[in-house]
Amino acid sequence: MISKIPMMRGVSVGALILVLGSSSVSAQQNLPRIDVGNRQREVGGPAPRQSAPHASSAQAPDGAPITAPGFEPSRAKLPIYRDPPGQTFTSLKHNFLETTPMSTVQEFLRYSPGVTFQETGAPTYDFVINIRGSGNRLNQHTRNIQMYEDGFPIMTADGFGRTDMLDPHSFSGVDVYRGPSSALFGNYAYGGAVNFRSFSGAEIDGVEYGSEFGSFGYFNNYLRGGKKVSGPAFGEADLSVFASDTRNDGYIAHTAGDRQNATVLLKLTPTPTDRLILKLIYNNTFSQMQVRQSLNQYYYNPYVKNYGCAIPTAGNVPFCNNLNTYANGIYGATIRQSSSQLGYHHNIQREIAGLRWEHDFDDATTWRSQFTYDYLENRSATWMPVKIIGGTGGPVYMNGPTVGISASTDITRRASLFGFPTTSYLGFFYDNLKLTNPTYAWVPNVWSYGMPGGPTSKMDSYHSNISLRAREEIALRPDLTAVIGFSSNWNRVWGVNTVYNYSARGAVQTPTQVGIDNDYWNTAPEASLTWRYNPEWQLRARYAAGYGTPNFSYLTATVNGVGNNGTMKAQTNMGVDLGVDWTPTRDLTVGVTAFHEWFRNEIMQLTAPSLVFYWLNIPQSVHRGVEVSADWRPIDGAQFLLAYTYNNQQFTNFMDPLSATVYYNRSGKAIPNVAPHSLTARAGYDIPYGQFAGLGGYVEYIYKSDYALDNANLAWAPGYGLFNLNLHYSRDIAQSWLKRFDIFFDVKNVTDRTYVAGAAVMTDGLIGRTGIQQDAALLSTNTGASVIAGQPRAFIGGVKFKF
């Protein structure tokens, strides 16, 4: 809701929490570890097999372990608020993927229940991460969750994230926070959050080199290096560096790409009470892109390699989805072009620098401040989601920077409140983004990826958030922890979108300008109880809220193209989670979570008949389901992993506008692009002893049920099941300059199944000028369906050496 209300009402609540806390500290019984892939598991009663005991299910976004309230760890590993008891959470460890080729972070994330993916028009590297279906209605990039790398934000201030900047080989683990989490992470943590944790220098302890290669021209060469040292001049220092070069010809025509990544993580402890963390990220991604297909075109020609689609003709129109652009690159008559003729691509350069300082006032109080600078340069030929070319959406060349900053300061105190051990938290956050994106008509038949035509539009906008977050964790008993949390966020979006107009003869006319200046004020409470019934059983109950405000592009695009859509409201999500974690032995962990979420003003992306993207609010909808995870190791060397999600999402109040006068009631219909069932399962065995120790393999099964593609539930994407096989051999070498080597080989999609890996929401339309909506047959010809096929059978091998 648009509002001018100040956001500081929550200050007194958080301040009171900190003032009431006294200095006494009391220990609380540790909670069991719930993570995936960790070879040495801590469960129930046995002592943990690690250097420092802690009670959390994982680590916080900055890599520090989290404890139950009142538990006092070493100063270098103080708890912070971002991983509290009660949170629905999965920690994914790298070591169970040591011998798995990993082209994207999907290999990590698919083992967290609730997480699914949608491929984009550049399926080589970029895809949309969804938590409980959070981003399935928005098929461009990752939105509606927050993403971090070692606690530093890698989402822009307007909620925009890219996965092509993430090389999975640089991460030791991933933490997934499921469900509405704005009390923890602020604006856009509507569906949850993901934190990618880099290898530390101590974990690497030397140099590691790896190379992967396989079908469709794929290879990835990467290098990890790191060390932890100490000295009288600088105290303790932990440095890790990573660099990689990845290339791929693409399994779909015109989707080849390359990616270069480099990261640095430096942790310094100059004094016993101070810690400095420096994070540097560099990414350059170039990827050819393919125009998405109608459902019929997908069935006829899933990989766009048949029917001569590279050269459009009248005969191949039913099999090839091409676009129109100006014949002279400026105005007037248009010409039909394929993706390869247009040089359809994106080229993104991203540079992020972050610095965090932590200071201990005493054994119970820590102050932390953090600053991040984020620069993104976009040089892409893309499809503009507003009316520009021939009265429709069309291909344009975009070139412009996005510059953002993020700053925060917070304080954490472990104390006692009315005799109960507590952990109190209060934090202030600010981020801001300036976006400048001029666009130009794309010149036909140009392969240089750098020759723009006449200017078509220019977007100048700002996006800022100011947030206050408070939290209190209370140990009511040694086995019972209560949490209350709250965030208040004021968000402002303002700027001008200018579209340049030309007459039929090319004369420049008065441009169309749309100005927006909106502000939004949102709050998100949270409360939870975590009960450790006994060493085997843990019960969780949680209520939480999330919110996400529209960004500038949403507010300046309507069904008619460029226009004022400034009445859009912020989307909100109120959810309840009930969970149980069962750890009867060190070798078995099972987690089950049921969730029910009530959504208001959920934002959906649709495509008008003129190929124009636009966004609208869904007044009311409901999301509910069950998430199951299991990790079983019955004998030495054997492991069974499972992540399953049941997701039932429905409209409860939505009149779908199919024209200015015709509306269809969608209440009770399934929300499109959400599969009711998704599953990842893996069974593997590594010989643990003897002459052949280290030899092993696994079989992996990935399943996704069929799901609706449109609001009327007339067109459906078929379900599928994929089998992957892996063989590998690992060997540790004692007293040698080569400490370890790994050799592995994968067969992906063994049965060569053709499947839909991503799709935009189909827009239901009317038959002619009647009030009757189109049937499934007509919808299947809709090129706005934006279907992308998944990867066929592929063979990938690799080697890795540790020095």
N, C-alpha and C positions, 0 to 999 in steps of 0.2 A: 504494500500500500504506500502511495506517495505521501510524504509527511514532512513537516518542518520541526518536529519535536526534538529537543536536544537529547543526546544519548547518555548523559552522565548520571542518570538516576541510579545506576547500579553501583556507583563508587562507594556509597556509605555501607552497603552490604558487605563488600569485600574488605573494606577497611575495618569494620567491626570484627570480622572473623579474625584478622591478624592481631588486633588490639587485645582481644579476649584470651589469646593463647599465652600460656605460661611456659616456663623453661623446662619443666619436667618431661622426661621421655620414658616410655615403657615399651618393652618388646612385645610383639604380637606373633602368634603362630604363623609360620610361612604358608602361603598358598601354593598349590602345586603348579608345576610348569605345564603349559599347554602349548606345544609348538609342533611344527611339522618338519621332519627330515633331520632332526638333531640326533646324532648317533648316540650320544650319552644323554639319556633322558633322566630328569628328576621327577619323581612321582611320590605321592603319599608320604610314607614314613622314612624311607632310607635317606641317608645323608646325600646331599648333592655332590656330583663329581665335577667340581669346578673350583677355581681359586677363591672366589668370593661368594658366599651363599646369598641368595636373594629370593624374594617371594613372587616376583612377577612372572607372567606367562611369557615375557620377552623383554626387549629393550625399548627405550623411548626413542623418539626421532633423532636425538642427538647421539645415540649410541649408549647412553647411560642406563644401567639396569634400574628397575623400579622396585620398590619394596612396599610391603603393607604398611599402613600408618603405624608409627612408633618404632619400627625397626631401624636401627642406626647402622648404615654401612660405612665404608671408608669415605673420606672427604672427596676423593677423586671420583667417586661413583655415587653422588647424591641423587636421590629420587627427584623427578620432576612430575608435573601434573599430567603429562600427556598419555600416560598409560595407567589409568587408575583401576582399582578393583571394580568389577561390574561391567566393564566395557566388553562388548562382543568383538572378539579379537583373534587373529591368527598370526603366528610368527612362522615364517618360512626360511629354513636354513639352506645355505648353498651346498653343504657337504653331500646331501643326497643327490645333487645334480653335478657332482664333480666330473662324472664320465658321461655327460649328456651334451650333445651339441645344442647350443642356445643362440639362435639368431635374434630372438626378441625376448623381452621379459615375460611373455606369455608362459614360457616354460616354468618360471617361478610361480606366477600368480594363479595358474589353473588349479593348483593344489589347495587354494583357499576356497571353502564353500562360499557361495554368494557372489563370486567373481566370474563374469563372462566378458566376451570381447566382440567388437564389431570392426571388421576391416573397413578401411577408407578407400578412396580412389587411388591411393599409393600403397598397395598392400605389401610392398617390400619391407617397410620398416614401421609405418605409422598405423595405429589402430586405436580404437576407443576402448578404454577400460570402464567397465560397468560394475558397480556394487549394488546388488539387488535390483538390477535393471535401471540404475540411476541415469545413464546417459544414452539409453537406447532410442529415445525420441529425438536426439540431436546427433546426427551422423557425421559431424565435422569435429574431429579432435576430441580430447577428453574434457568433459565438463561435469559439474554437479558432484565432484569429489575434490578433495585437496590432495596435492602430492608434494612430498618433501624428499630431499636427499641429504641424509645425515642431519635432519632437523632444519635444514635451510629450504625455504619455499622454492619450488620450481614451477608453480602455477603463477601466471600473471595476476595482477590485482583485479582483473575482470573475469577471473575464473577460467582462463584458457590454458590448456596443457597439451604437450606433445610427447608421444612415446618414442619418436624416432631419435631423441637425444639420449636414450637410455640403452647402454650396452650391458646386458646381463652379466658379462664376465667381470665387471667392476664391482659387483655387489656380493657381500657375504651373507646377506639376508634381506627379506622384505617383511614389513609389518603391515597388516591389513586391518583397519578399523571399520567394522561394518555397521550400517545403520546411521540415522541422523546424529551428527557429532558437532554441531555448531557451538555448543558450550565448550568444547575442547579446541576447535580449530577455526571458528568464526564463519564468515560469509563463504558460501559455496561448499561447505562440508555437509551438503544436503543429503548425500547418500553414504558418506563416510570419508575415509582418508587412507592414503598409502604412503609409507615411508620406506625409502630404499637406503640400506645401510652399506656403506663402502667397507672393503677390507681395511683393517688397521695395519700399521706397519708391523706390529707384533704378530698379527696373524700371518702375514706374508713371510716375514723374517728372511729376506733374501730376494731372489728374482724368479719370476715364473713367466714362461713364454708358451703360448698356445697357438695352434693353427687349425682351423676347420675349413672343410671344402666339400662340395657336393653338387647335386643336380641344379640346373637352371643357373649355372655360373656362380654359385654362392661360394665365397670364402671370407674368412675373418681371421686376420692376424692380430694378436693382442699381446701386451706386455704388462705385467704387474711387478712392482718393486716396492719394498718397504722394510723399515727397521725401527726398533724402539731402542733409544739410547738415553743415557743420563750423564750429566756433568756438572761441575760446580758453577759454571757460568750461566747455564740456562735451565738447570733443574732436570726435568724429565721431558723428552721429546719423542713423539711418535709420528713418523712420516710415511705416507703411502702415496704412490703415483700409479696412474693407469693410462694407457694409450692403446688405441685400436684403429684398424682400417678395415672396413667391411664393404664388399661389393656383391652385386647380384644382378643377373640378367632378367629376372622376373619370370614367373610362370604364366602370367597374362601378357599379351602383346603390349608393348610400349610401357613396361613398368620396371625397366632396369634402373639401378641406382647405386650410389656409393655413400658411405658415411664415415666421417673421421671424428673420433672422440678422444678427449683427454681430460683427466681429473687429477686434482691434488687435494689431499686431506692432511693437515698438519695440526697436531695437538701438542701444546706446550704447557708445562707446569713450572713456571719460573719461581713460584713460592709455594709453600704448603697450602696456602689459602686461595690461590689464583690459578685459573686455567684459561688458556686462549686456544680457540679452534678456528683455523683458517680453511675455507673451502673454495676451490677454484674449479670451474666447469667450462669446457669448450666443446662445442659440437658444430659440425658443418655437414648438412645432409642435402644431397641432390637426388631427386627421384623423378623419373618419368611417371606420368599419371595416365590412367585410362578412364574414359567416360563410362560411368556406370550404365547398366543395361536394364531394359524392361525384363519382366519375368519370362516372357516368351523368348526374347533374345538370349537370355541365360540358358534356357533349355536347348535352343538351337546351336549356340555358339559360346559356350561358357568361358573360354579363354581368349575370345576375340581373335582367333588365329585362322579362321576359315572364312569363306565367302568373300575374300578380297577386301576386308574392311579397311585396310590402309588407304584405299582409293575409293571414295564413295561413288556409287552408281545408283541409278533408279532401281536396278534389280536386287541390290543387297540391302536396301533400306530395312526390310523386315528382320534382318539378321545382325545389323550393325547400328549402334547408337552413336551418331555423329552430331556435330554442332554447326551453327551458322555463324559466320563472321563477315565483316564488311570486306567486299572484294578489293577495295583500294586501301583498306586499313584505316579509314576515317569515317565515311558516311555512305549513304545511298544503298545500292544493291548489295545483297549478301550472297555468299557462296558456302556450300556445305563442305565441311572439312572433317577429317578424322583426327584423332588425338596425335598421331605421328606427324601429320601435315601441319598441325598447329604448333607442334613442339610443346604440347601440354605437359607441364612439369611443376615441381616446386623446388626451391633452393632456399633453405633456412639456415642462417648462422646464429648461434646462440652463445652468449658469454655471460656467466654468472660468477660473481665474487661475493663471498660472505665471510663475516668475522663475528665470533661470539666470545664474550668475556664472562666468566663465572667467578664470583668472589664469595668466600665464606666469611661472614661476620663472626660466627662462632660455630660450634659443632652442630647447631640446630637450624641455622638460618643461612640461606644462600641467595645472593642477588645475581641476576643474569641479564645481560643486555646483548642484543644482536642486531646487525645491520647487513642487508643484502642488496646488491646492485645487479640488475638484470637487463641485458641488452639483447634484443632479437631483431635481426635484419631479414626481411621477407622479400625475396626476389623470385616471383613465381608467375607462371602462366596458369591461370585458374579459371573457374567458372563463377562469374559474379552473380550473387543471388538477388539482383535487382534488375528491373527492366532497363536495358541499355541498348542492345543490338536488335534491330528489327522489331522492337516492341516486346522482346522476350529477354530472359536471362541469357547470357552468352559468355564466351571466352574473353578474358581480359588479361593484360599483363599488370602485375602489382609489384610495386617497388617502394618500400618505406620501412622506417624503423619503429620499433616499440620499445620504449625506455621506461623501466620501472624501478622503484626502490621499496624496500620493506624494512621497518624498524620496530623493535619491541624491547620492552624491559619488564622484568617480572621478579617476584620474590617468593621463595618457598620457605616455610617454617614448620619444623616438627616440634610439637609441644603437647600441651594437655589442656582440655576444655572441660570444666566441671568434672575433672577426674578421669576423663577418657583420653587416651592417646590420640593425637590428631596430626594430620598433615594439611597445612593451609597454604593456599596459593592465591596470588593476585597479580594480574598482568595487564599491561597496556600495549596495544598494537596499532600500527599505522602502515598502510601501503598506498602507493599511488602509481598511476600508469599514464603515460602520454603516448598516443598512437597517431601516426601520420601515414596514411596509405593512399597515395595517388594511383589511379588505374588508367590504363590505355587500351584502346582496341588492339587486338592481336593481328598482326600482318599474316595473311595466308602463305602457306608453303615456305615458311622461314624456319630453318633448322638451327639458327645461331643462338637461340634461347636468349636473345637480348635486343631485338629490334621491335620496339613498341610502335603502334600507330598513333592515331589522334587521341588526345586525352578524353576520357569518358567520365571520370568522377574523382573526387578527393574527399577522404574522410579524415577530419581532425577532431580528436576527442580526448577527454580525460576521464579517469575512473579512480576514485579514492575510497578507502575504508578506514574508519577509526573505530576501534573495538576495545571494550573492557571485559575481562574474563576473571571470574572468581570461582574458587573451588574449595571444598572442605571434605576431607576424608576422616572418618571417625571410627575408631576401633571400639565398638560397643561391648564386645567380648573378644577374647583371643581368637575365636573362630567366626566372628561376625563383624563385617565392615560395612558401614553406611557411607554414601557419598551424596552430596548435594553440590550442584554447579550451576553457573549462570553466565551467559554472555549477552552483551548489548552492543549492537553494531549500527553505526551511522554510515551510510554509503551515498555518495554523490556521483552522478553520471552526467556529463555535459559536453557539448561540442556541436559541430556543424558538418552535415553531409551534403556535398555539392555535386550535382550531376550536370555535365555540360551537354548542351543541346545543339544540333546542327539542322539546318534546313536540308531539303532534298538536293540542293545544289552545293551543299557544304558550307553555307554561310553560318557563322557563329551566332547563336541566339542567346538570349538571357538565360543564364543557368538556373536550374531548380535547386533551391537550398532548403534543407530541413534542419532546424535548430532544436536541440534538446537540452534541458537543464532540470533534471529530476533528482530528488533525494529520497532515500528510503531509511526507515528506522525499524530494526528488527531485534527481537530478544529470543533467547533460547534457554529454557531451564533444563536441568537434568537431575535425576535422582536414581540411586541404585542401592541394592543390598546384595552382598556376597557372603554366603554362608558355607563354611567348610564343615560339613556335617561330620565327617571322619576322614582319615587319610585317603579313602577311596573316592568319596563323593563331594562334589562342590556344586552348589546351586546358585544361580544368578537371576536377579530380576532388575530390569532397567526401564525407566521412562526417559526419553530424550527428544529434543526438537532440533530441526535443521532448517536453514533458509538459504535462498540463493536469489540474488537480484538480477534483473535483466541487464545485459550489456548494451553498449551503444548501437551495435549493428541490429540487435533485435528491435530497438526503439525507432529505427529509421527505415524499416522495410515492412510493407503491407502487401496484401494480395495483389494490389495494382502496381507494385514496384516501389520506388522510393517514395516515402510518405511518412507522416507523423504517426507513429505507433506508441506514443508516449503514455498512453493510459495503461500499459502493461503493468501488472503487479508482481511483487516478489513472490516466488514460490516458497511454500512452507510445508514442513513434514513433521508430524508428531507421531512417535512410534513407541511401542512397548515390546521388549524382548524378554523371554523367559528361557533360561538355559540350564543345562546340567552337564558337568564334566565328570567322567568316570575313569579312574586310573587304578584298576585293581592290582596291577603289577607294574614293574618298571618297563615291561615290554608291551603294554597295551594302553592306549589312550583313545577314548571315544568322547566326542562332544556333540551335543544336540541343542539347537536353538530354534525356538518358534518365535516368529515376529509378526506384528500387525501394525501397519503404518497408515495414518490418515493424511492425505495430501490435499492442499488447497492451492489453486492457481498454478498447477504444474505446467511448465512451459513445454510446448511441443513444436517441432519444426515440420512444416508442410511445404509442398511444392505445388504452385498454381499451374493450371493448364498451359500458361505461357512460359513454363520452366523457371518461374520466379520463386525463390525461397522466401517464406515469411514465417512469423512466429506468433503464437497465440497462447492464452492461458486456458487451462482446463479447470473449471470451477472446483470440482470435487472428484476425487478418485481414492481408491483404497488398494494397498499392496499388502499381501500377507503370504506367509510361507514357512518353510522349515529348512534348516541348514544342518547337515551332518558331516562330521569329519572323523576319520579313524586312522590310527597308526598302530599296526600290530607286527611284532617281531617274535614269532613263536620259537625260533631256534636261531643260533648264531649264524649270521649271514643272510637270513631271510627277512624280507620286509614287504608288508602289504599296506598300501596307502589308498584312501578313498576320500573324495570330496563331492558331496551331492547337495543340490539345491532344488527345492520345490518352490515355484514362484507363481502366485495367483494374483494378477493385477487386473482391476476392472474400473471402468468409468462408473461413477455413481451420480454425477450431475454434469452433463455435457450435451449441448445442442450444437451439432456440427454444421457450420455454415457452408453449404455447397453452392450458394449464390447469394446475392444481396437480399433475396426474399425467401429462399428455400433452406430450411433447417431440418436436420434429421436427429432424432433423439438417440444418443449412443449409450444411455444408462444401461448397465448390465453387460455391455460388450467388453471383451478382453482388450486391454491396452496393447496396441501393436508393438511388434519387435521384441517381445519378451517370451522366451521359451519357458513353458511350465516346468520342464524337467531338464536338468543339466548334470552331468556326471563326469568325473575324472577318476579313474582307478588304475592302480599299478601294482604288479606282483613281480618281485625280483629276488635274485639270490646271488650272492658273492661267496665263493669258497673262502672260508675264514682262516684255514690252517693248511699247512703242508706245502708240498712242492708247487701246487697250482693256486696258492693263495692269491687273491686279487683278481682271479678270472671270474667273470660273472655276466649277468644280463638281466633284462626285464622285459615284460610286455605291458603296454599301456593302452587303455581303452578310453576314448573320449566320446561322449554321447550328448546330443542335443535334440530335444523333441521338436516337432513341427510347431509353428507359431504364426499368428495372424500378421499380415503386412499392412492392413488398412483399418481405419476406425470402424467400418461396418463389418469386419471379420469375414469378407467375401473371398479374398486372396490369401494364400498361405504359402509360407516357405516350408519345404519338406524337411522332416527330421533326418538325422544321419548318425552313424556310428563309425568311428575311425579306430584302427589298430596301428600302433607303433611298436617296433621291435628294436632292441638295443643289445649289443654285445660289447664287452670291454675287458681290458686287462690293466691292472694298476700294480706298480711295484715300488716299494721303498728300498733305497740303497744305502746301506750303512757305510760310513767312513769313505765317502766319495764326494767329489765336487758336484756330481749329479745326485741330488738327494731323492728324486722321485720322478717317475714318468707314467703317463696314462695314454692308452690307445683305445679308441672307441669307434663304433660304427653303428649308425641308425638307419632303419627303413621307416620312413614316415608314410602314413596312409597306405598300409600294405596292400589293401584290396583295391586301391586306386579309385576310391569313391569320389564322385562329383557331388559337391555340396555348396550351399549358400553360406558364405563366411561373413557377410554383412549386407545390410539393406537399409535404405531410408524408409520412412513411413510413406506408403502410397496414399495419395490424396484421392478420396472418392469424388466422382464427378457426376454430372447429370447427362442424360441422353438428349442431345440437341437442346431445344429450348423448353423441353418438358420438365416437370418436377420429379421425374423418375430417375433414381440413381443408377449408375452403370452397374452391370453385373460383373462377375468374376472374369469372364472372357474378355470384356473390354478393359478391365483393370490390368490384365496381364500384358496388354500392349502399351501400357503407360510407361513412357521412358523416364518419368520422374520416380519410378519405383527404385531406381538406384541399387540394383543387385550386383554384388561382387562375388565371384566364385572363389572357393577355397583352394588350397594347394593340392595338386594331384600327387601321385606316388613320387617320393623323392628319396635319394640315397645320400647320406651325409656321413663323412668320417672326420676324424680329428686326432691330433696328438697334443700332449702337454708335457712340459719339462719344468722341474723345479730345481733351481741351483742354490 
